[in-house]
Amino acid sequence: MSSSAAVPFWRVAGMTYVTYSNICANLVRNSLKEPHRSEALAREKVHYSVSKWVEGKPEKTTIRSDPE
Amino acid sequence: MLRHAATLLLTRRRPTLTASLTKSRYFSADLAATETADETFVEAWRKVVPNIDPPKTPSSFMKPRPAVPSTIPGKLTVNFYLPYTSELSGKEVDMVIVPATTGQMGVLPGHVGTIAELKSGVLSVHNGNDVTKYFVSGGFTFIHPNSVTDIIAVEAVPIDRIDSSLVQKGLAEFTQKLSSASTDYEKAEAQIGVDVYSALNSALTG
């Protein structure tokens, strides 16, 4: 049986809830007044290194520092 | 984990000092709430295997649902959590108005249990004559029948921290993006932008 709940426009367009929620939060953070804006953006920074593995060996390691 | 339950029950000692009150009083009549879910299972087990204690089922590890008081409490207990802080924790207030996707929802003590998804909007906490307003980017609200309300949001700021010039700029930018968007995804992103900035705008003016 299929659910009759209305599908949100972002899901129809192929976006997941997590992506939608993060976009909304980022838009709000970017609209803050100065000291709070930089604090909020700094708080959400992530810093990680990503490696793709092919046939049991790491191919390359990129370090990502996303402010988003 | 329950495969080994029978062996463990036979070989381990009876509940020791480290066992929790619930575990040591598992079959006590006082914990009616924890037992009722397992009664049919326990009876069926005892008929087949009377010598071995029945294994615990997942429902026995769960805390019983909090009782709903028979008279409506005078105050609502609000928990408002963000990923990086507890904005309000166990605060007793008169009313909260949450920006649900279905519209502004007022929550009073004794509200029926509800789970509501939040959209970008203003959350106001009313306590006597004090009203504290936050702009919430999104999240969920769990209203429990025992007059406890949990609100979780990804980002929430007091209204006075919002910069109106940035809001106007953002609104104009995303309205323009919406008209020039080509793919569905871009249209969705632009629409989200327009929704959030319109909500920010009305929060500033409202």
Interface residues (C-beta under 8 A of the other chain):
Chain A: F9 W10 V12 A13 G14 M15 Y20 S21 N22 I23 C24 A25 L27 V28 R29 N30 S31 L32 K33 E34 H36 R37 A40 R43
Chain B: Y84 S120 F135 S137 G138 G139 V154 E155 V157 R161 I162 D163 L166 V167 G170 D184 Y185 K187 A188 E189 Q191 I192 G193 V196 Y197 L200
